[in-house]
């Protein structure tokens, strides 16, 4: 918020001093006029000395302490300045000049302690735009977009020409699914920075999110050529989405192929091209794309998951099962925040160490559903086989997890896998259906149910379930893309707020 602060400081300083001067001229103590003159001439050292003398003579005069705060602020002594303003407010809690000064200092330091000063200012003057702008920025910092938007809407004159403010405003409108309003904000940024490729990219994103696909294509086309490789790759990926949404599939394919050539390590481009091929039932092309991605990124779990979905479509169930399991092995565990260390070690492939941690915690909390789920998952990853004591231990742990927390879908999915491995197809089907009842979009549960029905030769539901798996995978992928793109917008807004 540095760029805002300098502008607001000038604005507030211009408004703060007249308040003090008016009071001083109304009933000036003998030395107050000298303090005022020193401040007017920017002689802060002299002003501080004189204000301290006034405070010694009149210790309960809030003006004397406010003058000290202003002078100390001018001398770049923020801690002492804040103490002076706070002392003034102890004497006079409605002292607007001291409230403004304290709010500025806390805001400049990035402290949430600016909040009570700003709230008091708005209580005294609900139309104070600077206070609203600062409140909005603080809300954005703590990811409270509803509050940020509400305050930004109350300070239009301050926001209108301020790019960091507009960026935060637009990012929050995105998060609140108010795409049309966000579009207007990013259009304004592009007007202020017409040659800025980043501003054009986010305008194109806002147009795409608002379903103005032809406008998005026009905005993004210049960014597919005369910019850096990183910017070109990002623009090509986004323009491909706009082309496909505008039913220009060949152009979308071409854009994604160019993006892959520019950034072969970016898994997203392979996934998007494979998804596009899948949507047009070009299954073999999609598999070829994913295979190309896996040659470059052999540990990319999303590529295995997507390939598994395609293999289900092509009725290659054994290959699909291998790919789903590989994706599960590579992906970080979910629903396990209480055992973060175990997860961290597991992600580093330290399964034995993770087992030690989980077992030690289970000794203290034997019925904890998350810990029992983790124990079952870890034992599976260790390669337990049906008929062994370790396999029985894994199944018992998964069963305890499901009993303790029936809606823990991760545990239900693990238990289904264990039932399938031990040939208990009826139990596996029942558990898979329970998991789907808890989470209709559980891809693992849906795939497990498909496997169960195939094992018992029931073809009735299979076409519908395979279609549903494809739809859910596409939906999850789109949600991930939306989150990723919003994250870029949010990061850009946060970065812009730190510009000088």
C-alpha positions in Angstrom: 0.0 0.0 0.0 3.0 2.3 -0.3 1.8 4.0 -3.4 -1.5 4.8 -1.8 0.0 5.9 1.4 2.0 8.7 -0.1 -1.0 10.1 -1.8 -3.2 9.7 1.2 -0.6 11.2 3.5 -0.6 14.4 1.4 -4.4 14.4 1.4 -4.7 13.8 5.1 -1.9 16.1 6.1 -3.6 18.8 4.2 -6.8 18.1 6.0 -5.3 17.5 9.4 -3.3 20.7 10.0 -6.2 23.1 9.4 -8.2 21.2 12.0 -5.5 21.8 14.5 -4.9 25.4 13.4 -8.5 26.2 13.7 -8.6 25.0 17.3 -5.3 26.7 18.0 -6.5 30.0 16.6 -9.8 29.8 18.4 -8.2 29.8 21.8 -4.4 29.7 21.4 -2.2 29.2 24.5 0.8 31.6 24.4 3.1 29.3 22.6 0.7 27.4 20.3 1.0 29.9 17.5 4.8 29.4 17.4 4.2 25.6 17.1 1.8 26.3 14.2 4.3 28.5 12.4 7.1 26.0 12.8 4.9 23.3 11.3 3.9 25.5 8.5 7.5 26.2 7.6 8.3 22.4 7.9 10.7 23.0 10.7 9.7 19.9 12.6 12.6 19.9 15.1 11.6 23.4 16.3 7.9 22.5 16.2 8.6 19.4 18.4 10.6 21.4 21.0 7.8 24.0 21.2 5.0 21.4 21.4 6.8 19.6 24.2 7.0 23.0 26.1 3.3 23.5 25.5 2.6 19.9 26.9 4.7 20.6 30.0 2.7 23.8 30.6 -0.6 22.3 29.7 -0.3 18.4 30.0 -4.1 17.9 29.5 -4.2 19.8 26.2 -4.7 17.3 23.4 -3.5 19.8 20.9 0.0 19.8 22.4 0.3 16.1 22.0 -1.2 16.1 18.5 1.4 18.7 17.5 4.1 16.5 18.8 2.8 13.6 16.8 2.8 15.7 13.6 6.3 16.9 14.2 7.6 13.5 15.1 5.9 12.1 11.9 7.8 14.7 9.9 11.0 13.7 11.6 10.4 10.1 10.5 10.1 8.8 14.1 6.9 6.8 13.7 7.0 5.0 17.1 7.3 8.2 19.1 4.8 9.9 16.8 2.2 7.1 17.4 2.7 7.4 21.2 2.0 11.1 21.0 -1.1 10.6 19.0 -2.3 7.9 21.3 -1.7 10.2 24.3 -3.7 12.9 22.6 -6.6 10.4 22.1 -6.5 9.4 25.8 -7.3 13.0 26.5 -9.7 13.5 23.7 -11.0 10.3 22.0 -12.8 12.3 19.3 -9.6 14.2 18.2 -9.9 13.7 14.4 -6.3 14.9 13.7 -4.8 12.4 16.2 -7.0 9.6 14.9 -5.9 10.3 11.3 -2.2 10.5 12.3 -2.4 7.2 14.3 -4.3 5.5 11.5 -1.8 6.6 8.9 1.2 5.3 11.0 -0.4 1.9 11.7 -1.5 1.6 8.1 1.9 2.4 6.8 3.4 -0.2 9.0 0.9 -2.8 7.7 -0.6 -3.3 11.1 -4.2 -4.4 11.7 -4.0 -2.0 14.7 -5.0 0.7 12.2 -8.5 -0.7 12.3 -9.9 0.8 15.5 -8.6 4.2 14.6 -10.2 4.0 11.2 -13.5 2.7 12.7 -13.6 5.6 15.0 -12.9 8.1 12.2 -15.8 6.6 10.2 -18.0 6.8 13.2 -17.3 10.5 13.4 -17.3 11.0 9.6 -19.0 8.2 7.7 -18.1 9.8 4.3 -14.3 10.0 4.9 -13.0 8.3 1.7 -9.4 7.9 2.8 -10.5 5.9 5.8 -12.8 3.8 3.6 -9.9 3.1 1.3 -7.6 2.1 4.1 -10.3 -0.1 5.6 -10.7 -1.8 2.2 -7.0 -2.4 1.9 -6.8 -4.0 5.3 -9.8 -6.2 4.5 -8.1 -7.3 1.3 -5.0 -8.2 3.2 -6.9 -10.5 5.5 -8.8 -11.9 2.5 -12.2 -10.5 3.5 -13.4 -9.5 0.1 -17.0 -8.7 1.0 -15.7 -6.0 3.4 -13.1 -4.8 1.0 -15.6 -4.3 -1.8 -18.1 -2.5 0.5 -15.4 0.0 1.5 -14.0 0.5 -2.0 -17.5 1.3 -3.2 -17.6 4.2 -0.7 -14.4 5.9 -2.0 -14.8 6.1 -5.8 -12.8 9.3 -6.2 -9.7 7.7 -4.5 -10.0 4.4 -6.4 -10.8 5.8 -9.9 -7.2 6.5 -10.9 -5.3 4.2 -8.5 -4.2 1.0 -10.2 -3.3 -1.0 -7.0 -6.7 -0.1 -5.5 -8.5 -1.0 -8.7 -6.5 -4.3 -8.8 -7.6 -5.2 -5.3 -11.2 -4.1 -6.0 -11.3 -6.2 -9.2 -9.7 -9.3 -7.6 -12.3 -9.2 -4.8 -15.1 -8.9 -7.3 -13.7 -12.0 -9.0 -13.7 -13.9 -5.7 -17.3 -12.9 -5.0 -18.3 -14.1 -8.5 -19.3 -10.6 -9.7 -17.5 -11.0 -13.0 -19.3 -8.1 -14.8 -18.4 -5.6 -12.2 -14.8 -6.9 -12.1 -14.7 -6.4 -15.9 -15.5 -2.7 -15.5 -12.7 -2.4 -13.0 -10.1 -4.1 -15.2 -11.3 -2.1 -18.2 -10.4 1.0 -16.2 -7.0 -0.4 -15.3 -6.3 -1.0 -19.0 -7.4 2.6 -19.8 -4.8 3.9 -17.2 -2.1 1.5 -18.5 -2.8 0.9 -22.2 0.7 -0.4 -23.0 0.9 -2.6 -19.9 0.8 -6.3 -21.0 -0.2 -7.4 -17.5 -3.2 -5.0 -17.5 -4.3 -6.4 -20.9 -4.0 -10.0 -19.7 -6.2 -9.4 -16.7 -8.7 -7.4 -18.9 -8.8 -10.5 -21.2 -9.3 -12.7 -18.2 -12.2 -10.6 -17.0 -13.8 -10.6 -20.4 -13.5 -14.4 -20.6 -14.9 -14.8 -17.1 -17.8 -12.6 -18.1 -18.4 -14.7 -21.2 -17.4 -11.9 -23.6 -15.2 -14.3 -25.5 -14.8 -12.4 -28.8 -13.7 -9.3 -26.8 -11.3 -11.5 -24.8 -9.8 -12.8 -28.0 -9.3 -9.3 -29.4 -7.7 -8.2 -26.2 -5.3 -11.2 -25.9 -4.2 -11.5 -29.5 -1.4 -8.9 -29.2 -0.1 -10.7 -26.1 0.5 -13.9 -28.2 3.3 -12.3 -30.1 5.4 -9.3 -29.0 5.9 -10.0 -25.3 8.1 -12.2 -23.1 7.9 -16.0 -23.5 6.2 -16.3 -20.1 3.6 -13.7 -21.0 3.0 -15.3 -24.4 2.5 -18.8 -22.9 0.0 -17.4 -20.3 -1.9 -15.5 -23.0 -2.0 -18.5 -25.4 -3.5 -20.7 -22.6 -6.2 -18.2 -21.8 -6.9 -17.3 -25.5 -7.4 -21.1 -26.1 -10.1 -21.2 -23.5 -11.8 -18.1 -25.1 -11.5 -19.7 -28.6 -13.1 -22.9 -27.4 -15.9 -21.1 -25.6 -16.5 -19.2 -28.8 -16.7 -22.6 -30.7 -13.4 -22.0 -32.6 -11.8 -25.3 -31.7 -9.0 -25.4 -34.3 -7.7 -22.1 -33.1 -7.9 -23.3 -29.5 -5.9 -26.4 -30.4 -3.3 -24.3 -32.2 -2.9 -21.9 -29.3 -2.4 -24.8 -26.8 0.1 -26.5 -29.0 2.1 -23.2 -29.2 1.8 -22.9 -25.4 3.2 -26.4 -24.9 6.1 -25.6 -27.2 6.9 -22.4 -25.2 6.6 -24.1 -21.8 6.9 -27.9 -22.0 7.1 -28.2 -18.2 3.7 -26.6 -17.6 1.3 -29.4 -16.9 -1.8 -27.2 -17.4 -1.3 -26.9 -21.1 -1.3 -30.7 -21.6 -4.3 -31.1 -19.4 -6.2 -28.4 -21.2 -5.4 -29.8 -24.6 -6.3 -33.3 -23.4 -9.6 -32.1 -21.9 -10.4 -30.3 -25.2 -9.8 -33.5 -27.1 -11.9 -35.5 -24.6 -14.8 -33.0 -25.0 -14.7 -33.7 -28.7 -14.4 -37.5 -28.2 -10.9 -37.6 -29.7 -9.8 -40.1 -27.0 -6.6 -41.3 -28.7 -5.4 -37.8 -29.4 -6.0 -36.9 -25.7 -4.1 -40.0 -24.5 -1.2 -39.1 -26.8 -1.1 -35.5 -25.4 -1.0 -36.9 -21.8 1.7 -39.4 -22.7 3.8 -36.5 -24.1 3.2 -34.6 -20.9 4.2 -37.6 -18.8 7.5 -38.0 -20.7 8.4 -34.5 -19.6 6.7 -34.6 -16.1 6.6 -38.2 -15.0 5.5 -37.4 -11.5 2.6 -35.2 -12.4 -0.5 -36.7 -10.6 -3.1 -34.7 -12.6 -1.8 -36.2 -15.9 -2.3 -39.8 -14.5 -5.7 -38.9 -13.2 -6.8 -37.4 -16.6 -5.4 -40.4 -18.4 -7.3 -42.7 -16.1 -10.5 -41.0 -17.0 -9.8 -41.4 -20.7 -8.9 -45.1 -20.2 -12.3 -45.6 -18.5 -14.0 -44.1 -21.6 -11.9 -46.5 -23.8 -12.9 -49.4 -21.5 -9.2 -50.0 -20.6 -10.0 -50.6 -16.9 -6.8 -52.2 -15.8 -4.7 -49.4 -17.2 -7.2 -46.9 -15.6 -6.8 -48.6 -12.2 -3.0 -48.3 -12.4 -3.3 -44.6 -13.3 -5.8 -43.8 -10.6 -3.6 -45.5 -8.0 -0.5 -43.7 -9.3 -2.3 -40.4 -9.1 -3.3 -41.1 -5.5 0.2 -42.1 -4.6 1.6 -38.9 -6.0 -1.0 -36.5 -4.6 -0.8 -35.0 -1.2 -3.4 -36.3 1.3 -6.5 -34.4 2.1 -8.6 -34.1 5.2 -5.6 -34.5 7.4 -4.7 -31.2 8.8 -4.2 -32.6 12.3 -1.2 -34.7 11.2 0.6 -32.1 9.0 4.0 -33.5 9.9 3.0 -37.0 8.8 1.7 -35.6 5.5 4.9 -33.7 5.0 7.0 -36.8 5.4 4.6 -38.8 3.2 5.0 -36.2 0.4 8.8 -36.7 0.8 8.1 -40.5 0.4 9.1 -41.1 4.0 6.3 -43.6 4.6 8.0 -45.4 7.5 8.6 -42.2 9.4 5.0 -41.1 8.8 3.8 -44.5 10.1 5.7 -44.0 13.3 4.1 -40.5 13.8 0.6 -41.7 13.1 0.9 -44.8 15.3 2.2 -42.8 18.2 -0.7 -40.3 17.9 -3.2 -43.2 17.6 -1.9 -44.6 20.9 -3.2 -41.4 22.5 -6.3 -41.0 20.3 -7.3 -44.5 19.1 -10.7 -43.4 17.7 -9.5 -40.3 15.8 -11.0 -40.8 12.3 -8.3 -38.8 10.5 -5.5 -40.7 12.1 -7.1 -44.1 11.4 -7.7 -43.0 7.8 -4.0 -42.0 7.5 -2.9 -45.3 9.0 -4.9 -47.2 6.4 -3.6 -45.0 3.5 0.0 -45.3 4.7 -0.2 -49.1 4.9 -1.6 -49.3 1.4 1.2 -47.2 0.2 3.6 -49.5 1.9 2.3 -52.3 -0.3 0.2 -54.5 2.0 -1.3 -57.6 0.4 -4.7 -59.3 1.1 -4.4 -62.1 3.7 -1.6 -60.5 5.6 -1.8 -59.0 9.2 -0.9 -55.6 7.8 -3.7 -55.7 5.3 -6.2 -56.6 8.1 -4.8 -53.7 10.2 -5.3 -51.3 7.3 -8.9 -52.5 6.8 -9.7 -52.3 10.5 -8.3 -48.7 10.7 -10.4 -47.6 7.6 -13.5 -49.2 9.2 -12.9 -47.3 12.5 -12.4 -44.1 10.6 -15.7 -44.5 8.7 -17.6 -45.5 11.9 -16.2 -42.5 13.8 -16.9 -40.1 10.9 -19.3 -41.5 8.3 -18.9 -38.5 6.0 -15.1 -38.7 5.7 -15.0 -39.6 2.0 -11.3 -40.1 1.9 -11.7 -42.9 4.5 -14.6 -44.4 2.6 -12.6 -44.4 -0.6 -9.6 -46.2 1.0 -12.0 -48.8 2.6 -13.6 -49.4 -0.8 -10.2 -50.0 -2.3 -9.3 -52.5 0.5 -12.6 -54.3 0.0 -12.0 -54.5 -3.8 -8.5 -55.9 -3.2 -9.8 -58.6 -0.9 -12.6 -59.6 -3.3 -15.4 -58.2 -1.1 -17.2 -56.6 -4.0 -20.6 -56.2 -2.3 -19.1 -54.3 0.6 -17.0 -52.3 -1.8 -20.1 -51.2 -3.8 -21.9 -50.3 -0.6 -19.0 -48.2 0.7 -18.6 -46.5 -2.7 -22.2 -45.5 -2.8 -22.0 -44.1 0.7 -19.0 -42.0 -0.3 -20.9 -40.7 -3.3 -23.8 -39.9 -1.0 -21.4 -37.8 1.1 -19.8 -36.2 -1.9 -21.5 -36.4 -5.3 -18.3 -35.2 -7.0 -16.0 -37.8 -5.5 -14.1 -39.0 -8.5 -12.4 -41.9 -6.7 -15.8 -43.2 -5.3 -17.3 -42.9 -8.7 -14.5 -44.9 -10.4 -14.6 -47.5 -7.6 -18.4 -48.0 -8.2 -17.7 -48.5 -11.9 -15.2 -51.2 -11.0 -17.6 -52.9 -8.6 -20.4 -53.0 -11.2 -18.0 -54.4 -13.9 -16.9 -57.1 -11.5 -20.4 -58.4 -11.0 -21.3 -57.9 -14.6 -24.0 -55.2 -14.1 -24.0 -53.0 -17.3 -27.1 -51.1 -16.4 -25.6 -48.0 -14.8 -22.1 -48.1 -16.5 -22.7 -45.7 -19.4 -24.3 -43.2 -17.1 -21.5 -43.5 -14.5 -18.7 -43.2 -17.1 -20.3 -40.1 -18.5 -20.7 -38.7 -15.0 -17.0 -39.4 -14.2 -16.0 -37.5 -17.4 -18.3 -34.6 -16.5 -17.0 -34.4 -12.9 -13.4 -34.5 -14.0 -14.0 -31.6 -16.4 -15.9 -29.7 -13.7 -13.0 -30.2 -11.2 -10.5 -29.2 -13.8 -12.4 -26.0 -14.6 -12.7 -25.1 -10.9 -8.9 -25.6 -10.5 -8.3 -23.4 -13.5 -10.6 -20.7 -12.1 -8.8 -20.9 -8.7 -5.5 -20.7 -10.4 -6.4 -17.7 -12.5 -8.0 -15.9 -9.5 -4.8 -16.6 -7.6 -2.8 -14.8 -10.3 -5.2 -11.8 -10.1 -5.0 -11.8 -6.3 -1.2 -12.0 -6.3 -1.0 -9.2 -8.9 -3.2 -7.0 -6.8 -1.2 -7.7 -3.6 2.1 -7.0 -5.5 0.7 -3.8 -6.9 -0.2 -2.6 -3.4 3.4 -2.8 -2.4 4.6 -0.6 -5.4 6.2 2.7 -4.5 
